[in-house]
Amino acid sequence: MNRLNSKIALITGAGAGIGAQIARRFKEEGAKIIINDVRIDAAENMAREVDGSAIAADVSDSSAVRSMFERVNEEFGRLDILVNNAGIAFDGNTEEQTRRLTEVPLQQMAELQAGGPIETHADVTVEVTDEQWHRMLGIHLNGTFFCSREALKIMNPQMSGCIINMGSIMGTTGGVAPHYCAAKAGIMGFTRSLAREVVTRGIRVNALAPGFIDTELVEPFGDARRLIEAQTPMLRFGDTDDIAWPAVYLASDEAKFMTGQVISPNGGFVMSQ
Ligand SMILES: NC(=O)c1ccc[n+]([C@@H]2O[C@H](COP(=O)([O-])OP(=O)(O)OC[C@H]3O[C@@H](n4cnc5c(N)ncnc54)[C@H](O)[C@@H]3O)[C@@H](O)[C@H]2O)c1
């Protein structure tokens, strides 16, 4: 309780999933919450739940992001915490992407077990369109940059603040989603660069790199879920609190010596990031 007393926190993509749970935990710890989501209904519902404010904006749209932070400055006059959480995993033909995630690895395993060469291939990169590539990087990487840039216009003069960026183990390990993995890896580089830059202003910048977490984002995994669980030493997906509590820690004064770091709750899937 009270680890974030009276802090003003903006969480992007907080209308559902991990962001929503971060909002709930931040609220319990005494923060005043601003919920961003591209879906206005989801943002407003969540804002009601945490007695906060809702601002609908697409984080990949720099002018919408600028307006959002101008509103934050007008209404609150300060910003203590920004969580760059908004994201997508699937885009376009979800059915085909799901097939690549589910059927392809299972088929490859069957071919290996049968002693033969692998004849089924994922072939993802040749199928990614310009639009899909730009949209994925636009939401994750550009969105993180746009929101951080605008947040710093408030945090720099106040000489304090905390930014938490949402990476993924996929940014380190890779996976059958080249645009998602590239965006998440980019977020890690951005986190470290920004952490060095703004440390002189008393602003800390860190990242979370979750493993597989039970939210709508991973629903299309279907049967591949069992495969992932079997590869995870803890034999399960994480729940949203597995990410929300580390976010509380990073946002709190307990993490006052932490900057440019990555915390990766992943059930042991990857043992170093
Ligand atoms: N669930 C996982 O296994 C997992 C693992 C690693 C990282 N992550 C990352 O965690 C973050 C949250 O994922 P989640 O699992 O909670 O997903 P989710 O789908 O449950 O929630 C994502 C939220 O972001 C919102 N959103 C999407 N595009 C947006 C945009 N352009 N602007 C503003 N809001 C937008 C959605 O409307 C949704 O409410 C993402 O960055 C994701 O890449 C998730």
The ligand as an ORCA input file, in Angstrom:
! r2SCAN-3c Opt
* xyz 0 1
  N       0.442    -11.378    -23.385
  C       1.702    -11.753    -23.586
  O       2.032    -12.952    -23.619
  C       2.780    -10.715    -23.751
  C       4.110    -11.132    -23.700
  C       5.129    -10.196    -23.844
  C       4.824     -8.867    -24.056
  N       3.520     -8.487    -24.124
  C       3.263     -7.070    -24.361
  O       2.461     -6.533    -23.335
  C       1.677     -5.466    -23.850
  C       0.222     -5.664    -23.478
  O      -0.223     -6.886    -24.060
  P      -1.508     -7.680    -23.531
  O      -1.159     -9.115    -23.550
  O      -2.042     -7.052    -22.315
  O      -2.497     -7.438    -24.779
  P      -4.060     -7.142    -24.821
  O      -4.452     -7.382    -26.229
  O      -4.774     -7.886    -23.742
  O      -4.156     -5.567    -24.478
  C      -3.544     -4.626    -25.318
  C      -4.317     -3.333    -25.233
  O      -3.619     -2.375    -26.058
  C      -4.590     -1.647    -26.795
  N      -3.986     -1.118    -28.026
  C      -3.660     -1.814    -29.140
  N      -3.167     -0.973    -30.074
  C      -3.182      0.275    -29.525
  C      -2.797      1.551    -30.002
  N      -2.334      1.707    -31.236
  N      -2.934      2.613    -29.169
  C      -3.433      2.459    -27.919
  N      -3.823      1.264    -27.428
  C      -3.698      0.185    -28.207
  C      -5.693     -2.658    -27.077
  O      -6.912     -2.016    -27.419
  C      -5.745     -3.444    -25.775
  O      -6.664     -2.884    -24.861
  C       1.952     -5.430    -25.355
  O       2.953     -4.467    -25.617
  C       2.484     -6.816    -25.645
  O       3.314     -6.844    -26.785
  C       2.484     -9.365    -23.970
*
